[in-house]
Amino acid sequence: MRALDLFFAARPLLHLPIWTVYLVSLRYHHQLSGEMFGWRDLIMMVGISLLFAGASYINQVYDYESDRINSKLGFLQKGLLTSSQLLTGFTIVSLVAVAVAPLFSWFTFFVFAQLLLLSLIYSAAPLRLKDRPVGGLFANAWAFGFLVAVSVMPDMTIHNAGLLGWDAPFYFFFAVGATYALTTIPDRLGDAATGKRTLAVVLGVTGTMITAIVLLLLAALTAIGSRQMLLFFVAAGAAGLVFGVLLLRTESSARLASKLPLFVLTLAAGYWYPAYLVFVVALLLATRAYYRWRFQVSYPELA
């Protein structure tokens, strides 16, 4: 029972953006290198996921009060897990991921070390980037946009074709940043009540949506520069959706707009890697069954 709670406390559905960014980036990198998906790619993906699981554990410890105010489904609030168990889980999964990284390359170790450092300073004092408008935006965009995308490269040198002719890391930096900005809107009241200065608290709903639109347009321009039209249409379409939401001024529409780009990219990743789409469907069903059993709620929901 405890192991099952720890698995779902790692927020596996929130790993979907990471897996999707990784697989879409991998597809474009493989088009340049001529390689195929292999065990190295799978283990790398698992390592990144372990680091994000650790970040989820520690975040729940430090976000206890705001999660309670925002009525989020909390493993700590429900007494299913303790803070010490989550911190132990953070330590174990993070160290395993970083220890394995040098087996791939020192470049991979450098990427993983950055992800681990960001997971700490994102939630823990004194920096607590998650409570800062620019810090929270940059940390998410850099970690889960740029670093996840760039991790598909085995190394980074001046002769690396990925560095010179492949702009997906920058595309996902902007796209993930925009998605993060929108996710701060539903939590702004609870965040403000606990003294957090997230993007939505500082800029308000309108300012946050405008920020997301600008970032999505930058992502679209990056995709044009790389001649990746699928990525262009995803970013440009998302920008149009957020603009429409800005006119409608409904938060449910904002949540939907933030999820649709990921949905489209997940379908693309599933087209290129069919086993991934099967895995996502199975995970959705398992998560829904678990939350119905443990929390008596229907989760996830579209909006």
N, C-alpha and C positions, 0 to 999 in steps of 0.2 A: 504493500500500500504506500509506504513512504517513498519507495523508488518511483512509483507511478506519479505521485504528487510532485516529486522533484523534476521528473521529465516534463510535465505540463507547466510547472513553475518556470521552466526555461523559456516559456512562451513560444512553442514551436511554430505557431502560425505567423508570428512576427519575424520568423526567419525566412519567410517566403520572399520578401524583397531582396534579402541577401543572396539566397540561392538563385533567384531569377537574374539579378544583376551579374552574378558570377557566370551563369550558364550562357547568357546572351553575350557577355564579353568574351567568354571562351570560344563561342561560335565564330565571332569576328576575328579573333586572334588565330584560330585554326584555319580560317580562310586564307590568311597570309602565310602561315607556316606550313600548311598542308598536313598537319597532324590530325589525329583522331582522339576522341575522348577515351581516356585510359584510367588505370588505377591511381596514378599520380594525381590526376585531376579530381577524382572522387575523394581521396584522402585530404587533399588541400581544402576542398569544400567542407569536409567534416571538421577540419581544424579551425576554419573560420567560424563555423557554426558553434563549436565549443567555446570560442572566445565570446561570441555573442550571448551564449547561454550564461556564461559567467557575468557578463554585463547586466543581463536581466536579473540575475540573482541579487547582485549588489544594489542595483537600482531599486528593487522592491524594499530592501532594508532601509535605504535613505529616503524613500518616497512614502513611507508608511502613512504619515498624517495627510498628505495631499491626496493619496489614493483613497483614503477613508472619506475625505470630504467630497471627492469626485465620484464616490460610490462605485469604484472599480472593484472588479472581482479579485479580492486579495487573499493569498494563501496565508499571510501572516494575520490579517484581520479575522479570518475564519478559524484560526488556530490549527490549520492543517500542517504548517511548518513553523519552525522557529527561526529567529534571526541567526543564531549560531549555525544551524543547519544550512541556511542559504549562504552564509559566508564561507563555510567549509566547502560547499559545492563550488562556489566561485573560485576558491584557491585551487581545488583539484583540477577542474576542467581547464582553467587558464594555464596552469603549469604544464599539464599534459600537452596542450596545443603548442606552447612555446618550446617545449623540449623536443618535439617532433620536427619543428620548423627547420633546423639546420640540416636535417637529413635531405631536404630538398635543395636548399641553397642558402647562403647568408643573406641574399636579397629577401627571401621568404621570411627568414628570422627577423629581419629589419621591419618588414610589413607587420608580422604578428606582434612584435614588441610594441609597435605603435598602437595597434588595436588594443593590447592589454593596458598600456598607459592611458589611452583615452577612456577605457572603461572605468578606470579608477578616478581620474580627475573629472570625469563627466558627472559622477554621483557623489563622490566623497569631498569633504572639506579639505583644504580651504577654497579650492577653485569652484567646484560644483558647477561645471559648465552648463548643465541642464537647466539651471535657474537663471541663466544669462541669455539675453536675446541673440547676440552675435556668437557667443561661445557655443551655445546649444546648436545653433544652425550650422556653424562650421564643423563642429565635432561630428555630427551626423553625416553631413555631406562628404567630409574627408574620409571618415571611417567606412561607412557603408555605401558610399558612392565611389570615390576615387580609389581607396586602398583595396576594396573588394575587386574592383574591375582590373586594377593593375596587378593583382596577385596571380593572374593567369599567365603572366610572363615569367619564365624561369629565371631571368636576370634582367638587368637594365644597364645597357652600355650605349655608347654613342653610335654603335653600328646596329642597334636593335631596331628592326623595322617597325616594331610596335611603338617605340618612342617617337619615331619620325613621321609615321604615316597612319597612325591609328589613334583616334581621339576619344574612344569610348570612355576612358577614365574621366575625362573632363565633362563629357556628356552626362555621365551618371552623377558626377559631383553636383551639377546644377539640378538635375532631375530629382535626386534624393533630397537635396536641400529644399526644393519646392514642396515635396511631399511632407517633409518634416514640418515646414512652416504651417501647412494646413492642419496638421495633427495637433498643433498647440491651441487651436481655436476652441474645441469642445471643453478643454480643461482649464480655460483661462480664469474662471471664477474661483475654482478651488486653488489654483496656483497663486492667484492674487491674495487669497485669504491666508495663505501660509508664507507670504513674503517673497514668492518667486517672481522674477522679472523675465518671464519668457517672452518670445516674440509677440504673441497675441496679447499679453498683458501690457506691453510697452506700446505697441503700434495699434492695438485694437483690431477688430475684425477686418475692416476695410484696408488698413495698412498692411496687414498680414497677407491678405489675398492679393494685393498689388505686388507685394514682394514675391509671392509664389508665381504670379504671371510673368514677372521680369525674369526670374530664374528659369522658367520653362521656355521662354523665348530664347534665352541664351543657350539652353540645351538644344533647341531646334536649330539655331545657327551653327552650333558645333557639329550637329549631324549633317547639315548641308556641306560643311567643310570636309567631312569624311566621306561624303557621297553615300550615306546610309539612310535611304529614304524611309524605311520602316521606323527607325528611331526618330526621324524628323516628324513623321505624321503622328507618332505617339505624343511627342512633346508639344507640337503645335495644336493638336486636338485637345490635349489636356489644358493648354493655356486658354483655348476657346471655352472649354467647359467651366473653368474657374471664373472667367469673365462673365459668363452667364449666371453663375452662382452669385457673383458680386452684385449683379442687377436684381436677382431674386431675393438675396439676403436671408437664406434659410440655412441653418447649420447642418441639417441632414443632407442637403445638396452638396455642401462643402465636403462632408465626409465621403460622399459618393464620388465626387470629383477627384479626391485624393487617392481613391482606390482603383479607379478605372484604368489609369496608365499601367499600373502594376498588373492588372488583370490581362490587358492586351499583351504585355511583355511575357507574362506567364504562359499564355497561349502560344506565343512564338517559341519560347523555350521548350514547351511541350511538343511542338511540331518538330523541332530539331532533335529533341531527346524525349521520345514518347514515354519511356519509363518514368521520367520526372512527372509528367502529367498524371500518370496512374498513382504515383506516390502522393501527389498533392491531394487528389480526390480521397485517397485512403486516410490521409492525415486529417482532412476536414471532417470526415465522418467520425473518426476516432475522437477528435476534439469535441465534437458536438455531443457524442455519447458521454464522454467524461464529464463535461460541464453540466449536463443534465443530471448525472448521477451524483456528483459531489456538491454542486452549487444550486441545483434545481432551476437552471435558467437555460435559455436557448442561445447558444454561442457557438460559432460566430454568426453575426448578422451582416447583411450587405451594407446597411447604413443605420 
